[in-house]
């Protein structure tokens, strides 16, 4: 049986993974002829990560999915504990990255290396985090959760769907942010120059 909540998680992971890889692609290519657009797009991407995954996606996993999976399959407790630590530290990590980007933009090239190194570390960390959710937690959820669990999870996850997946209209409050990212960011996340 197909569960909407799991499809939403996978879609959100996919769009976030594309966003993270696009950030790295941009950083590796550098700002070229338009440093203002480069920094603007990276700031927008980091703000998106701070706003959507940290404030809407992770709380649904932490408050709804993880407790149910641990109750049904206690063997995943160690993985959930690690994922919860990641969630708790995620907001601080993205804010640190935002600060390092601002330092690079305002203070110049002497601050570039710190941002680039931390950005690579952050992307690797985040991709590993999502991989653990998809290879450890989701398979156990599919095996162990009840239809009542799925009904509650599906209803909760359907309330806040990430518009960057391309499947849901953006909240009007975020429409400008999503337009900025999509129009200016390089593929695969956006329509800007590669």
N, C-alpha and C positions, 0 to 999 in steps of 0.2 A: 504494500500500500504506500502511496506517495503522501508524504507529510509536507505541508506548505512551509512549516517552520524550518525544516532541513533544507528545502530548496532556497529559502530566503537566506539562510546562513551561508550556503554555498555560493549563491549569487553575490552576496555582500563580500565574502572572502575573495571572490574572483575580481570584483571591481576594486577592492582595496589592494590586492596583489598587483593589478595593472597600474594603479596609482603609484604604489611604492616603486615598481620597476621603472615607471616613467620619470619619477624623481631622480633615480640613479642615472638614468639615461641623460637627463638634462644636466646633472652635476658633472658627469663624465665628459660631456660635450662642452661644458662651460657656457658663458653668457654671450659669446660671439659679438655681434654688432649691436645687440640690444640688451644691455645689462638691466635696464629698468624692467623690461618685460620678463626677463629671466627671474629676477628676484620677486616680482609681483606674482608670477605663476607658482614659484616654490612656496611663497608665503601662503597663497590661497590653498595649495595642496596640504600644507601642514595644518592650516586652520580647519580644513575639512576633516582631517584625521582626528584632530582634537575635538571637533564638534560631533561628528557622526559616530565613528566607531567607539570613541571613549565615552560618550554620553548616552548613546542609544543602543548600540549593538552589544557592547560588553555587559552592561547591566542586565540585559535580558538573558544572556548566557549565565552570568553569575547568580542571578536571583531565581531563574526559572529552570533552565536546562540542567546545569551542573548538579543542583541538589537532588533532582529527580534521578539522574543517572547514578549518582553515588548511592542513593537509597536502594536502587534496583541492582546495582553492580558495584559493591564495595571495593572490588579489586582495582577500580580506577581512581581511588582516593588520592594516591600519590600524584597522578597526572593532573587531577583537578586542583590539588594544592599548588602545584607549579603554575598552572594556568591562572589561578586566582592571584598569585604573586605578580604574574605578568600584568594582569588587569589593574591591580593596585598601583603598580609602578608605571603604567602606560601613560597616564596623564602627565606625570612629572617628566618622563622621557621625551614626549613630544614637545613639551614646553621648553626643555633644555635645547632641543634641536631648533626650535623657533628662535631662541635667544642666540644660538651660535650663527644662525643664518643672518640675523639682524646685525650681529657683530661683523660678519664678513661684508655685508652690504655697506654698513656705515663706517667701518674702520679699515676696510681694504683687504688686500691680498694676504697680509700677514695672518688673517683670521680664517682664510680659506681651508687650510689643511685640517684644522680642528673640526670644522663643519663637515667636510668630506668624509673624514674618518668616522665621525659619529653617525653620519647619515648611512654609511655602509653597514655599520654595526646595527643600527636601528632597523634597517630593512631586513637584514639577515635574521635578527631576533623576531621580528613580526611575522616573516614568512614561516619560520620554524614554529612559532606559536600557532598559527592557523593550521599548519600541517598536523600538529599534535591533536588539535580539536577534530580534524577531519579523519585522522587515522586511528585515534584511540576513543574519543568520546562519542562521536556520531555513530560508529559501528555498534558500540554498546547500547546506545540509546535505541537504535533500530531493533536490536535484539530484545531489549528488556522492558521498554516502557509500554504502558497500557494505552488503550484507546482513549481513556479519560485524560491521561497525561498529554497525549498528542492533541486532543481537542483544546486544552488550555494553552499549550505551547503554540499551536497554530494561530489561535486568536490573538495572543500577545505579540507574536512576531509580525503578524500582518499589520499591526498598528503603525509601526515605524519602519518602512521599507526604504532602503537606500536608493535615491533616484539615479545615482551614477551607474546602477546596474543596467539602466536603459529600459527597465520594465515598469517603473512607477513614476508618476508625475512628481516634480519637486514641490516641497512645501514652499509657498510663496516667499517665506522669509529667507529661503536658501536659493531661490531661483537665480539671483545675480551671481552668487558664488559658483554655482554649477555651470552657468553660462561662461563665466570667466575661465574656469578650468578647462572646459571642453573646447572653447574657441582658441585658447592660447597655448595649451599644453600640447606637446608632441604626441604622436600615436605611440602606444595604443590607447591612451586615455583620452586624447583630444584630437582636434582637427588642425592644430598648428603645424608649423614646419617641423619635419623630422630632423 
